[in-house]
C-alpha cells in the first residue's frame, strides 16, 4: 500500500518565505515614499507673516501636495521631492457678522480677506524645486 503526503502547502509557504528573504537581503524590499523635511521663514515686505499656511503643489499636477502652518514667520513641513508651485495664504480679520441675521442667539463669524497678494496663492508665481535632501526654503514676499 502506497501512502502519499500532500506537501504542496508546505512547499508553497517555504517558496514564498524564501523569495521574501531574498528581496529583503538584496535590498529589493519596497521602500516608503521619499520625503524632504523643509523649514524656513516667510516674510511680507520684510516683516514675518504672523499666521497662515504654506502649500507645495506638484508643478505637473501629479502626486500629493504638502505643507503646513506658518506661525510668527516660520513653517516646517514634510514634502515629496520635485518641482512645486508654492501657495502662501494669510487671511486677516476685517470684520464680524452674525451667522443667522438678526437672531439674538446667533454665533458671530469673522469676515476675513487675504493679506497676501494673489500672485503668491490663488495665481501663484512662486516656484521651488524640493530636493530629497532639502532642508531650508525661505520666501520673501512683496506686496507691490
MODELLER restraints for C-alpha pairs under 7 A, 6 or more apart:
rsr = mdl.restraints
at = mdl.atoms
rsr.add(forms.Gaussian(group=physical.xy_distance, feature=features.Distance(at['CA:23:A'], at['CA:29:A']), mean=5.38, stdev=0.5))
rsr.add(forms.Gaussian(group=physical.xy_distance, feature=features.Distance(at['CA:34:A'], at['CA:80:A']), mean=6.24, stdev=0.5))
rsr.add(forms.Gaussian(group=physical.xy_distance, feature=features.Distance(at['CA:35:A'], at['CA:78:A']), mean=5.99, stdev=0.5))
rsr.add(forms.Gaussian(group=physical.xy_distance, feature=features.Distance(at['CA:35:A'], at['CA:79:A']), mean=5.27, stdev=0.5))
rsr.add(forms.Gaussian(group=physical.xy_distance, feature=features.Distance(at['CA:35:A'], at['CA:80:A']), mean=4.43, stdev=0.5))
rsr.add(forms.Gaussian(group=physical.xy_distance, feature=features.Distance(at['CA:35:A'], at['CA:81:A']), mean=6.27, stdev=0.5))
rsr.add(forms.Gaussian(group=physical.xy_distance, feature=features.Distance(at['CA:35:A'], at['CA:132:A']), mean=6.54, stdev=0.5))
rsr.add(forms.Gaussian(group=physical.xy_distance, feature=features.Distance(at['CA:36:A'], at['CA:78:A']), mean=5.53, stdev=0.5))
rsr.add(forms.Gaussian(group=physical.xy_distance, feature=features.Distance(at['CA:36:A'], at['CA:79:A']), mean=5.26, stdev=0.5))
rsr.add(forms.Gaussian(group=physical.xy_distance, feature=features.Distance(at['CA:36:A'], at['CA:80:A']), mean=6.06, stdev=0.5))
rsr.add(forms.Gaussian(group=physical.xy_distance, feature=features.Distance(at['CA:36:A'], at['CA:81:A']), mean=6.40, stdev=0.5))
rsr.add(forms.Gaussian(group=physical.xy_distance, feature=features.Distance(at['CA:36:A'], at['CA:131:A']), mean=6.99, stdev=0.5))
rsr.add(forms.Gaussian(group=physical.xy_distance, feature=features.Distance(at['CA:36:A'], at['CA:132:A']), mean=5.23, stdev=0.5))
rsr.add(forms.Gaussian(group=physical.xy_distance, feature=features.Distance(at['CA:36:A'], at['CA:133:A']), mean=5.96, stdev=0.5))
rsr.add(forms.Gaussian(group=physical.xy_distance, feature=features.Distance(at['CA:36:A'], at['CA:134:A']), mean=5.82, stdev=0.5))
rsr.add(forms.Gaussian(group=physical.xy_distance, feature=features.Distance(at['CA:37:A'], at['CA:77:A']), mean=5.85, stdev=0.5))
rsr.add(forms.Gaussian(group=physical.xy_distance, feature=features.Distance(at['CA:37:A'], at['CA:78:A']), mean=4.48, stdev=0.5))
rsr.add(forms.Gaussian(group=physical.xy_distance, feature=features.Distance(at['CA:37:A'], at['CA:79:A']), mean=6.37, stdev=0.5))
rsr.add(forms.Gaussian(group=physical.xy_distance, feature=features.Distance(at['CA:37:A'], at['CA:134:A']), mean=6.70, stdev=0.5))
rsr.add(forms.Gaussian(group=physical.xy_distance, feature=features.Distance(at['CA:37:A'], at['CA:135:A']), mean=5.79, stdev=0.5))
rsr.add(forms.Gaussian(group=physical.xy_distance, feature=features.Distance(at['CA:38:A'], at['CA:76:A']), mean=5.69, stdev=0.5))
rsr.add(forms.Gaussian(group=physical.xy_distance, feature=features.Distance(at['CA:38:A'], at['CA:77:A']), mean=5.34, stdev=0.5))
rsr.add(forms.Gaussian(group=physical.xy_distance, feature=features.Distance(at['CA:38:A'], at['CA:78:A']), mean=6.11, stdev=0.5))
rsr.add(forms.Gaussian(group=physical.xy_distance, feature=features.Distance(at['CA:38:A'], at['CA:134:A']), mean=6.28, stdev=0.5))
rsr.add(forms.Gaussian(group=physical.xy_distance, feature=features.Distance(at['CA:38:A'], at['CA:135:A']), mean=4.67, stdev=0.5))
rsr.add(forms.Gaussian(group=physical.xy_distance, feature=features.Distance(at['CA:38:A'], at['CA:136:A']), mean=5.36, stdev=0.5))
rsr.add(forms.Gaussian(group=physical.xy_distance, feature=features.Distance(at['CA:38:A'], at['CA:137:A']), mean=6.58, stdev=0.5))
rsr.add(forms.Gaussian(group=physical.xy_distance, feature=features.Distance(at['CA:39:A'], at['CA:75:A']), mean=5.44, stdev=0.5))
rsr.add(forms.Gaussian(group=physical.xy_distance, feature=features.Distance(at['CA:39:A'], at['CA:76:A']), mean=4.13, stdev=0.5))
rsr.add(forms.Gaussian(group=physical.xy_distance, feature=features.Distance(at['CA:39:A'], at['CA:77:A']), mean=6.31, stdev=0.5))
rsr.add(forms.Gaussian(group=physical.xy_distance, feature=features.Distance(at['CA:39:A'], at['CA:135:A']), mean=6.27, stdev=0.5))
rsr.add(forms.Gaussian(group=physical.xy_distance, feature=features.Distance(at['CA:39:A'], at['CA:136:A']), mean=5.07, stdev=0.5))
rsr.add(forms.Gaussian(group=physical.xy_distance, feature=features.Distance(at['CA:39:A'], at['CA:137:A']), mean=6.24, stdev=0.5))
rsr.add(forms.Gaussian(group=physical.xy_distance, feature=features.Distance(at['CA:40:A'], at['CA:74:A']), mean=5.74, stdev=0.5))
rsr.add(forms.Gaussian(group=physical.xy_distance, feature=features.Distance(at['CA:40:A'], at['CA:75:A']), mean=5.68, stdev=0.5))
rsr.add(forms.Gaussian(group=physical.xy_distance, feature=features.Distance(at['CA:40:A'], at['CA:76:A']), mean=6.75, stdev=0.5))
rsr.add(forms.Gaussian(group=physical.xy_distance, feature=features.Distance(at['CA:40:A'], at['CA:136:A']), mean=5.30, stdev=0.5))
rsr.add(forms.Gaussian(group=physical.xy_distance, feature=features.Distance(at['CA:40:A'], at['CA:137:A']), mean=5.13, stdev=0.5))
rsr.add(forms.Gaussian(group=physical.xy_distance, feature=features.Distance(at['CA:40:A'], at['CA:138:A']), mean=4.82, stdev=0.5))
rsr.add(forms.Gaussian(group=physical.xy_distance, feature=features.Distance(at['CA:41:A'], at['CA:73:A']), mean=5.24, stdev=0.5))
rsr.add(forms.Gaussian(group=physical.xy_distance, feature=features.Distance(at['CA:41:A'], at['CA:74:A']), mean=4.53, stdev=0.5))
rsr.add(forms.Gaussian(group=physical.xy_distance, feature=features.Distance(at['CA:41:A'], at['CA:75:A']), mean=6.36, stdev=0.5))
rsr.add(forms.Gaussian(group=physical.xy_distance, feature=features.Distance(at['CA:41:A'], at['CA:138:A']), mean=4.82, stdev=0.5))
rsr.add(forms.Gaussian(group=physical.xy_distance, feature=features.Distance(at['CA:41:A'], at['CA:139:A']), mean=6.25, stdev=0.5))
rsr.add(forms.Gaussian(group=physical.xy_distance, feature=features.Distance(at['CA:42:A'], at['CA:48:A']), mean=6.00, stdev=0.5))
rsr.add(forms.Gaussian(group=physical.xy_distance, feature=features.Distance(at['CA:42:A'], at['CA:49:A']), mean=5.91, stdev=0.5))
rsr.add(forms.Gaussian(group=physical.xy_distance, feature=features.Distance(at['CA:42:A'], at['CA:73:A']), mean=4.97, stdev=0.5))
rsr.add(forms.Gaussian(group=physical.xy_distance, feature=features.Distance(at['CA:42:A'], at['CA:74:A']), mean=6.26, stdev=0.5))
rsr.add(forms.Gaussian(group=physical.xy_distance, feature=features.Distance(at['CA:42:A'], at['CA:138:A']), mean=6.01, stdev=0.5))
rsr.add(forms.Gaussian(group=physical.xy_distance, feature=features.Distance(at['CA:42:A'], at['CA:139:A']), mean=4.82, stdev=0.5))
rsr.add(forms.Gaussian(group=physical.xy_distance, feature=features.Distance(at['CA:42:A'], at['CA:140:A']), mean=5.90, stdev=0.5))
rsr.add(forms.Gaussian(group=physical.xy_distance, feature=features.Distance(at['CA:43:A'], at['CA:49:A']), mean=5.25, stdev=0.5))
rsr.add(forms.Gaussian(group=physical.xy_distance, feature=features.Distance(at['CA:43:A'], at['CA:73:A']), mean=6.17, stdev=0.5))
rsr.add(forms.Gaussian(group=physical.xy_distance, feature=features.Distance(at['CA:43:A'], at['CA:139:A']), mean=6.42, stdev=0.5))
rsr.add(forms.Gaussian(group=physical.xy_distance, feature=features.Distance(at['CA:43:A'], at['CA:140:A']), mean=4.89, stdev=0.5))
rsr.add(forms.Gaussian(group=physical.xy_distance, feature=features.Distance(at['CA:43:A'], at['CA:141:A']), mean=5.77, stdev=0.5))
rsr.add(forms.Gaussian(group=physical.xy_distance, feature=features.Distance(at['CA:44:A'], at['CA:140:A']), mean=6.18, stdev=0.5))
rsr.add(forms.Gaussian(group=physical.xy_distance, feature=features.Distance(at['CA:44:A'], at['CA:141:A']), mean=4.61, stdev=0.5))
rsr.add(forms.Gaussian(group=physical.xy_distance, feature=features.Distance(at['CA:44:A'], at['CA:142:A']), mean=5.44, stdev=0.5))
rsr.add(forms.Gaussian(group=physical.xy_distance, feature=features.Distance(at['CA:44:A'], at['CA:143:A']), mean=6.76, stdev=0.5))
rsr.add(forms.Gaussian(group=physical.xy_distance, feature=features.Distance(at['CA:45:A'], at['CA:141:A']), mean=6.17, stdev=0.5))
rsr.add(forms.Gaussian(group=physical.xy_distance, feature=features.Distance(at['CA:45:A'], at['CA:142:A']), mean=4.88, stdev=0.5))
rsr.add(forms.Gaussian(group=physical.xy_distance, feature=features.Distance(at['CA:45:A'], at['CA:143:A']), mean=6.42, stdev=0.5))
rsr.add(forms.Gaussian(group=physical.xy_distance, feature=features.Distance(at['CA:46:A'], at['CA:140:A']), mean=6.86, stdev=0.5))
rsr.add(forms.Gaussian(group=physical.xy_distance, feature=features.Distance(at['CA:48:A'], at['CA:72:A']), mean=6.04, stdev=0.5))
rsr.add(forms.Gaussian(group=physical.xy_distance, feature=features.Distance(at['CA:48:A'], at['CA:73:A']), mean=4.19, stdev=0.5))
rsr.add(forms.Gaussian(group=physical.xy_distance, feature=features.Distance(at['CA:49:A'], at['CA:72:A']), mean=6.03, stdev=0.5))
rsr.add(forms.Gaussian(group=physical.xy_distance, feature=features.Distance(at['CA:49:A'], at['CA:73:A']), mean=4.53, stdev=0.5))
rsr.add(forms.Gaussian(group=physical.xy_distance, feature=features.Distance(at['CA:50:A'], at['CA:71:A']), mean=5.52, stdev=0.5))
rsr.add(forms.Gaussian(group=physical.xy_distance, feature=features.Distance(at['CA:50:A'], at['CA:72:A']), mean=4.31, stdev=0.5))
rsr.add(forms.Gaussian(group=physical.xy_distance, feature=features.Distance(at['CA:50:A'], at['CA:73:A']), mean=5.60, stdev=0.5))
rsr.add(forms.Gaussian(group=physical.xy_distance, feature=features.Distance(at['CA:51:A'], at['CA:70:A']), mean=5.29, stdev=0.5))
rsr.add(forms.Gaussian(group=physical.xy_distance, feature=features.Distance(at['CA:51:A'], at['CA:71:A']), mean=4.75, stdev=0.5))
rsr.add(forms.Gaussian(group=physical.xy_distance, feature=features.Distance(at['CA:51:A'], at['CA:72:A']), mean=6.27, stdev=0.5))
rsr.add(forms.Gaussian(group=physical.xy_distance, feature=features.Distance(at['CA:51:A'], at['CA:90:A']), mean=6.00, stdev=0.5))
rsr.add(forms.Gaussian(group=physical.xy_distance, feature=features.Distance(at['CA:52:A'], at['CA:69:A']), mean=5.81, stdev=0.5))
rsr.add(forms.Gaussian(group=physical.xy_distance, feature=features.Distance(at['CA:52:A'], at['CA:70:A']), mean=4.82, stdev=0.5))
rsr.add(forms.Gaussian(group=physical.xy_distance, feature=features.Distance(at['CA:52:A'], at['CA:71:A']), mean=6.78, stdev=0.5))
rsr.add(forms.Gaussian(group=physical.xy_distance, feature=features.Distance(at['CA:52:A'], at['CA:89:A']), mean=5.39, stdev=0.5))
rsr.add(forms.Gaussian(group=physical.xy_distance, feature=features.Distance(at['CA:52:A'], at['CA:90:A']), mean=4.13, stdev=0.5))
rsr.add(forms.Gaussian(group=physical.xy_distance, feature=features.Distance(at['CA:52:A'], at['CA:91:A']), mean=6.85, stdev=0.5))
rsr.add(forms.Gaussian(group=physical.xy_distance, feature=features.Distance(at['CA:53:A'], at['CA:68:A']), mean=5.74, stdev=0.5))
rsr.add(forms.Gaussian(group=physical.xy_distance, feature=features.Distance(at['CA:53:A'], at['CA:69:A']), mean=4.37, stdev=0.5))
rsr.add(forms.Gaussian(group=physical.xy_distance, feature=features.Distance(at['CA:53:A'], at['CA:70:A']), mean=5.15, stdev=0.5))
rsr.add(forms.Gaussian(group=physical.xy_distance, feature=features.Distance(at['CA:53:A'], at['CA:88:A']), mean=5.77, stdev=0.5))
rsr.add(forms.Gaussian(group=physical.xy_distance, feature=features.Distance(at['CA:53:A'], at['CA:89:A']), mean=5.33, stdev=0.5))
rsr.add(forms.Gaussian(group=physical.xy_distance, feature=features.Distance(at['CA:53:A'], at['CA:90:A']), mean=6.59, stdev=0.5))
rsr.add(forms.Gaussian(group=physical.xy_distance, feature=features.Distance(at['CA:54:A'], at['CA:67:A']), mean=5.39, stdev=0.5))
rsr.add(forms.Gaussian(group=physical.xy_distance, feature=features.Distance(at['CA:54:A'], at['CA:68:A']), mean=5.63, stdev=0.5))
rsr.add(forms.Gaussian(group=physical.xy_distance, feature=features.Distance(at['CA:54:A'], at['CA:69:A']), mean=6.30, stdev=0.5))
rsr.add(forms.Gaussian(group=physical.xy_distance, feature=features.Distance(at['CA:54:A'], at['CA:70:A']), mean=6.71, stdev=0.5))
rsr.add(forms.Gaussian(group=physical.xy_distance, feature=features.Distance(at['CA:54:A'], at['CA:87:A']), mean=5.73, stdev=0.5))
rsr.add(forms.Gaussian(group=physical.xy_distance, feature=features.Distance(at['CA:54:A'], at['CA:88:A']), mean=4.56, stdev=0.5))
rsr.add(forms.Gaussian(group=physical.xy_distance, feature=features.Distance(at['CA:54:A'], at['CA:89:A']), mean=6.60, stdev=0.5))
rsr.add(forms.Gaussian(group=physical.xy_distance, feature=features.Distance(at['CA:55:A'], at['CA:65:A']), mean=6.81, stdev=0.5))
rsr.add(forms.Gaussian(group=physical.xy_distance, feature=features.Distance(at['CA:55:A'], at['CA:66:A']), mean=5.65, stdev=0.5))
rsr.add(forms.Gaussian(group=physical.xy_distance, feature=features.Distance(at['CA:55:A'], at['CA:67:A']), mean=4.26, stdev=0.5))
rsr.add(forms.Gaussian(group=physical.xy_distance, feature=features.Distance(at['CA:55:A'], at['CA:68:A']), mean=6.65, stdev=0.5))
rsr.add(forms.Gaussian(group=physical.xy_distance, feature=features.Distance(at['CA:55:A'], at['CA:86:A']), mean=5.74, stdev=0.5))
rsr.add(forms.Gaussian(group=physical.xy_distance, feature=features.Distance(at['CA:55:A'], at['CA:87:A']), mean=5.12, stdev=0.5))
rsr.add(forms.Gaussian(group=physical.xy_distance, feature=features.Distance(at['CA:55:A'], at['CA:88:A']), mean=6.49, stdev=0.5))
rsr.add(forms.Gaussian(group=physical.xy_distance, feature=features.Distance(at['CA:56:A'], at['CA:65:A']), mean=5.53, stdev=0.5))
rsr.add(forms.Gaussian(group=physical.xy_distance, feature=features.Distance(at['CA:56:A'], at['CA:66:A']), mean=5.29, stdev=0.5))
rsr.add(forms.Gaussian(group=physical.xy_distance, feature=features.Distance(at['CA:56:A'], at['CA:67:A']), mean=5.78, stdev=0.5))
rsr.add(forms.Gaussian(group=physical.xy_distance, feature=features.Distance(at['CA:56:A'], at['CA:84:A']), mean=5.60, stdev=0.5))
rsr.add(forms.Gaussian(group=physical.xy_distance, feature=features.Distance(at['CA:56:A'], at['CA:85:A']), mean=5.82, stdev=0.5))
rsr.add(forms.Gaussian(group=physical.xy_distance, feature=features.Distance(at['CA:56:A'], at['CA:86:A']), mean=4.73, stdev=0.5))
rsr.add(forms.Gaussian(group=physical.xy_distance, feature=features.Distance(at['CA:56:A'], at['CA:87:A']), mean=6.53, stdev=0.5))
rsr.add(forms.Gaussian(group=physical.xy_distance, feature=features.Distance(at['CA:57:A'], at['CA:65:A']), mean=4.54, stdev=0.5))
rsr.add(forms.Gaussian(group=physical.xy_distance, feature=features.Distance(at['CA:57:A'], at['CA:66:A']), mean=6.79, stdev=0.5))
rsr.add(forms.Gaussian(group=physical.xy_distance, feature=features.Distance(at['CA:57:A'], at['CA:84:A']), mean=5.23, stdev=0.5))
rsr.add(forms.Gaussian(group=physical.xy_distance, feature=features.Distance(at['CA:57:A'], at['CA:85:A']), mean=5.15, stdev=0.5))
rsr.add(forms.Gaussian(group=physical.xy_distance, feature=features.Distance(at['CA:57:A'], at['CA:86:A']), mean=6.27, stdev=0.5))
rsr.add(forms.Gaussian(group=physical.xy_distance, feature=features.Distance(at['CA:58:A'], at['CA:65:A']), mean=6.18, stdev=0.5))
rsr.add(forms.Gaussian(group=physical.xy_distance, feature=features.Distance(at['CA:58:A'], at['CA:83:A']), mean=6.20, stdev=0.5))
rsr.add(forms.Gaussian(group=physical.xy_distance, feature=features.Distance(at['CA:58:A'], at['CA:84:A']), mean=4.57, stdev=0.5))
rsr.add(forms.Gaussian(group=physical.xy_distance, feature=features.Distance(at['CA:58:A'], at['CA:85:A']), mean=6.32, stdev=0.5))
rsr.add(forms.Gaussian(group=physical.xy_distance, feature=features.Distance(at['CA:59:A'], at['CA:83:A']), mean=5.60, stdev=0.5))
rsr.add(forms.Gaussian(group=physical.xy_distance, feature=features.Distance(at['CA:59:A'], at['CA:84:A']), mean=4.65, stdev=0.5))
rsr.add(forms.Gaussian(group=physical.xy_distance, feature=features.Distance(at['CA:59:A'], at['CA:85:A']), mean=5.39, stdev=0.5))
rsr.add(forms.Gaussian(group=physical.xy_distance, feature=features.Distance(at['CA:66:A'], at['CA:78:A']), mean=6.76, stdev=0.5))
rsr.add(forms.Gaussian(group=physical.xy_distance, feature=features.Distance(at['CA:66:A'], at['CA:79:A']), mean=5.33, stdev=0.5))
rsr.add(forms.Gaussian(group=physical.xy_distance, feature=features.Distance(at['CA:67:A'], at['CA:77:A']), mean=5.25, stdev=0.5))
rsr.add(forms.Gaussian(group=physical.xy_distance, feature=features.Distance(at['CA:67:A'], at['CA:78:A']), mean=6.94, stdev=0.5))
rsr.add(forms.Gaussian(group=physical.xy_distance, feature=features.Distance(at['CA:67:A'], at['CA:79:A']), mean=6.89, stdev=0.5))
rsr.add(forms.Gaussian(group=physical.xy_distance, feature=features.Distance(at['CA:68:A'], at['CA:75:A']), mean=6.65, stdev=0.5))
rsr.add(forms.Gaussian(group=physical.xy_distance, feature=features.Distance(at['CA:68:A'], at['CA:76:A']), mean=6.49, stdev=0.5))
rsr.add(forms.Gaussian(group=physical.xy_distance, feature=features.Distance(at['CA:68:A'], at['CA:77:A']), mean=5.58, stdev=0.5))
rsr.add(forms.Gaussian(group=physical.xy_distance, feature=features.Distance(at['CA:69:A'], at['CA:75:A']), mean=6.03, stdev=0.5))
rsr.add(forms.Gaussian(group=physical.xy_distance, feature=features.Distance(at['CA:81:A'], at['CA:130:A']), mean=4.67, stdev=0.5))
rsr.add(forms.Gaussian(group=physical.xy_distance, feature=features.Distance(at['CA:81:A'], at['CA:131:A']), mean=5.17, stdev=0.5))
rsr.add(forms.Gaussian(group=physical.xy_distance, feature=features.Distance(at['CA:81:A'], at['CA:132:A']), mean=5.44, stdev=0.5))
rsr.add(forms.Gaussian(group=physical.xy_distance, feature=features.Distance(at['CA:82:A'], at['CA:129:A']), mean=5.42, stdev=0.5))
rsr.add(forms.Gaussian(group=physical.xy_distance, feature=features.Distance(at['CA:82:A'], at['CA:130:A']), mean=5.09, stdev=0.5))
rsr.add(forms.Gaussian(group=physical.xy_distance, feature=features.Distance(at['CA:82:A'], at['CA:131:A']), mean=6.44, stdev=0.5))
rsr.add(forms.Gaussian(group=physical.xy_distance, feature=features.Distance(at['CA:83:A'], at['CA:128:A']), mean=5.98, stdev=0.5))
rsr.add(forms.Gaussian(group=physical.xy_distance, feature=features.Distance(at['CA:83:A'], at['CA:129:A']), mean=4.08, stdev=0.5))
rsr.add(forms.Gaussian(group=physical.xy_distance, feature=features.Distance(at['CA:83:A'], at['CA:130:A']), mean=6.16, stdev=0.5))
rsr.add(forms.Gaussian(group=physical.xy_distance, feature=features.Distance(at['CA:84:A'], at['CA:127:A']), mean=5.73, stdev=0.5))
rsr.add(forms.Gaussian(group=physical.xy_distance, feature=features.Distance(at['CA:84:A'], at['CA:128:A']), mean=5.28, stdev=0.5))
rsr.add(forms.Gaussian(group=physical.xy_distance, feature=features.Distance(at['CA:84:A'], at['CA:129:A']), mean=5.73, stdev=0.5))
rsr.add(forms.Gaussian(group=physical.xy_distance, feature=features.Distance(at['CA:85:A'], at['CA:124:A']), mean=6.94, stdev=0.5))
rsr.add(forms.Gaussian(group=physical.xy_distance, feature=features.Distance(at['CA:85:A'], at['CA:126:A']), mean=5.76, stdev=0.5))
rsr.add(forms.Gaussian(group=physical.xy_distance, feature=features.Distance(at['CA:85:A'], at['CA:127:A']), mean=4.68, stdev=0.5))
rsr.add(forms.Gaussian(group=physical.xy_distance, feature=features.Distance(at['CA:85:A'], at['CA:128:A']), mean=6.44, stdev=0.5))
rsr.add(forms.Gaussian(group=physical.xy_distance, feature=features.Distance(at['CA:86:A'], at['CA:124:A']), mean=6.70, stdev=0.5))
rsr.add(forms.Gaussian(group=physical.xy_distance, feature=features.Distance(at['CA:86:A'], at['CA:126:A']), mean=5.24, stdev=0.5))
rsr.add(forms.Gaussian(group=physical.xy_distance, feature=features.Distance(at['CA:86:A'], at['CA:127:A']), mean=5.83, stdev=0.5))
rsr.add(forms.Gaussian(group=physical.xy_distance, feature=features.Distance(at['CA:86:A'], at['CA:128:A']), mean=6.85, stdev=0.5))
rsr.add(forms.Gaussian(group=physical.xy_distance, feature=features.Distance(at['CA:87:A'], at['CA:120:A']), mean=5.58, stdev=0.5))
rsr.add(forms.Gaussian(group=physical.xy_distance, feature=features.Distance(at['CA:87:A'], at['CA:121:A']), mean=4.18, stdev=0.5))
rsr.add(forms.Gaussian(group=physical.xy_distance, feature=features.Distance(at['CA:87:A'], at['CA:124:A']), mean=5.96, stdev=0.5))
rsr.add(forms.Gaussian(group=physical.xy_distance, feature=features.Distance(at['CA:88:A'], at['CA:120:A']), mean=5.74, stdev=0.5))
rsr.add(forms.Gaussian(group=physical.xy_distance, feature=features.Distance(at['CA:88:A'], at['CA:121:A']), mean=5.20, stdev=0.5))
rsr.add(forms.Gaussian(group=physical.xy_distance, feature=features.Distance(at['CA:89:A'], at['CA:114:A']), mean=6.80, stdev=0.5))
rsr.add(forms.Gaussian(group=physical.xy_distance, feature=features.Distance(at['CA:89:A'], at['CA:116:A']), mean=6.03, stdev=0.5))
rsr.add(forms.Gaussian(group=physical.xy_distance, feature=features.Distance(at['CA:89:A'], at['CA:121:A']), mean=6.17, stdev=0.5))
rsr.add(forms.Gaussian(group=physical.xy_distance, feature=features.Distance(at['CA:90:A'], at['CA:114:A']), mean=5.88, stdev=0.5))
rsr.add(forms.Gaussian(group=physical.xy_distance, feature=features.Distance(at['CA:90:A'], at['CA:115:A']), mean=5.65, stdev=0.5))
rsr.add(forms.Gaussian(group=physical.xy_distance, feature=features.Distance(at['CA:90:A'], at['CA:116:A']), mean=6.04, stdev=0.5))
rsr.add(forms.Gaussian(group=physical.xy_distance, feature=features.Distance(at['CA:91:A'], at['CA:112:A']), mean=5.84, stdev=0.5))
rsr.add(forms.Gaussian(group=physical.xy_distance, feature=features.Distance(at['CA:91:A'], at['CA:113:A']), mean=5.36, stdev=0.5))
rsr.add(forms.Gaussian(group=physical.xy_distance, feature=features.Distance(at['CA:91:A'], at['CA:114:A']), mean=4.30, stdev=0.5))
rsr.add(forms.Gaussian(group=physical.xy_distance, feature=features.Distance(at['CA:91:A'], at['CA:115:A']), mean=5.60, stdev=0.5))
rsr.add(forms.Gaussian(group=physical.xy_distance, feature=features.Distance(at['CA:92:A'], at['CA:112:A']), mean=5.24, stdev=0.5))
rsr.add(forms.Gaussian(group=physical.xy_distance, feature=features.Distance(at['CA:92:A'], at['CA:113:A']), mean=5.50, stdev=0.5))
rsr.add(forms.Gaussian(group=physical.xy_distance, feature=features.Distance(at['CA:92:A'], at['CA:114:A']), mean=6.20, stdev=0.5))
rsr.add(forms.Gaussian(group=physical.xy_distance, feature=features.Distance(at['CA:92:A'], at['CA:115:A']), mean=6.06, stdev=0.5))
rsr.add(forms.Gaussian(group=physical.xy_distance, feature=features.Distance(at['CA:93:A'], at['CA:110:A']), mean=6.38, stdev=0.5))
rsr.add(forms.Gaussian(group=physical.xy_distance, feature=features.Distance(at['CA:93:A'], at['CA:111:A']), mean=5.81, stdev=0.5))
rsr.add(forms.Gaussian(group=physical.xy_distance, feature=features.Distance(at['CA:93:A'], at['CA:112:A']), mean=4.42, stdev=0.5))
rsr.add(forms.Gaussian(group=physical.xy_distance, feature=features.Distance(at['CA:93:A'], at['CA:113:A']), mean=6.64, stdev=0.5))
rsr.add(forms.Gaussian(group=physical.xy_distance, feature=features.Distance(at['CA:94:A'], at['CA:111:A']), mean=5.65, stdev=0.5))
rsr.add(forms.Gaussian(group=physical.xy_distance, feature=features.Distance(at['CA:94:A'], at['CA:112:A']), mean=5.36, stdev=0.5))
rsr.add(forms.Gaussian(group=physical.xy_distance, feature=features.Distance(at['CA:94:A'], at['CA:113:A']), mean=6.68, stdev=0.5))
rsr.add(forms.Gaussian(group=physical.xy_distance, feature=features.Distance(at['CA:95:A'], at['CA:110:A']), mean=5.97, stdev=0.5))
rsr.add(forms.Gaussian(group=physical.xy_distance, feature=features.Distance(at['CA:95:A'], at['CA:111:A']), mean=4.88, stdev=0.5))
rsr.add(forms.Gaussian(group=physical.xy_distance, feature=features.Distance(at['CA:95:A'], at['CA:112:A']), mean=6.99, stdev=0.5))
rsr.add(forms.Gaussian(group=physical.xy_distance, feature=features.Distance(at['CA:96:A'], at['CA:108:A']), mean=6.47, stdev=0.5))
rsr.add(forms.Gaussian(group=physical.xy_distance, feature=features.Distance(at['CA:96:A'], at['CA:109:A']), mean=5.54, stdev=0.5))
rsr.add(forms.Gaussian(group=physical.xy_distance, feature=features.Distance(at['CA:96:A'], at['CA:110:A']), mean=4.51, stdev=0.5))
rsr.add(forms.Gaussian(group=physical.xy_distance, feature=features.Distance(at['CA:96:A'], at['CA:111:A']), mean=5.23, stdev=0.5))
rsr.add(forms.Gaussian(group=physical.xy_distance, feature=features.Distance(at['CA:97:A'], at['CA:108:A']), mean=5.59, stdev=0.5))
rsr.add(forms.Gaussian(group=physical.xy_distance, feature=features.Distance(at['CA:97:A'], at['CA:109:A']), mean=5.36, stdev=0.5))
rsr.add(forms.Gaussian(group=physical.xy_distance, feature=features.Distance(at['CA:97:A'], at['CA:110:A']), mean=6.58, stdev=0.5))
rsr.add(forms.Gaussian(group=physical.xy_distance, feature=features.Distance(at['CA:98:A'], at['CA:106:A']), mean=5.77, stdev=0.5))
rsr.add(forms.Gaussian(group=physical.xy_distance, feature=features.Distance(at['CA:98:A'], at['CA:107:A']), mean=5.89, stdev=0.5))
rsr.add(forms.Gaussian(group=physical.xy_distance, feature=features.Distance(at['CA:98:A'], at['CA:108:A']), mean=4.56, stdev=0.5))
rsr.add(forms.Gaussian(group=physical.xy_distance, feature=features.Distance(at['CA:98:A'], at['CA:109:A']), mean=5.97, stdev=0.5))
rsr.add(forms.Gaussian(group=physical.xy_distance, feature=features.Distance(at['CA:99:A'], at['CA:106:A']), mean=5.78, stdev=0.5))
rsr.add(forms.Gaussian(group=physical.xy_distance, feature=features.Distance(at['CA:99:A'], at['CA:107:A']), mean=5.70, stdev=0.5))
rsr.add(forms.Gaussian(group=physical.xy_distance, feature=features.Distance(at['CA:99:A'], at['CA:108:A']), mean=5.92, stdev=0.5))
rsr.add(forms.Gaussian(group=physical.xy_distance, feature=features.Distance(at['CA:99:A'], at['CA:109:A']), mean=6.05, stdev=0.5))
rsr.add(forms.Gaussian(group=physical.xy_distance, feature=features.Distance(at['CA:100:A'], at['CA:106:A']), mean=5.42, stdev=0.5))
rsr.add(forms.Gaussian(group=physical.xy_distance, feature=features.Distance(at['CA:117:A'], at['CA:143:A']), mean=6.15, stdev=0.5))
rsr.add(forms.Gaussian(group=physical.xy_distance, feature=features.Distance(at['CA:118:A'], at['CA:124:A']), mean=6.48, stdev=0.5))
rsr.add(forms.Gaussian(group=physical.xy_distance, feature=features.Distance(at['CA:119:A'], at['CA:125:A']), mean=5.51, stdev=0.5))
rsr.add(forms.Gaussian(group=physical.xy_distance, feature=features.Distance(at['CA:120:A'], at['CA:126:A']), mean=6.10, stdev=0.5))
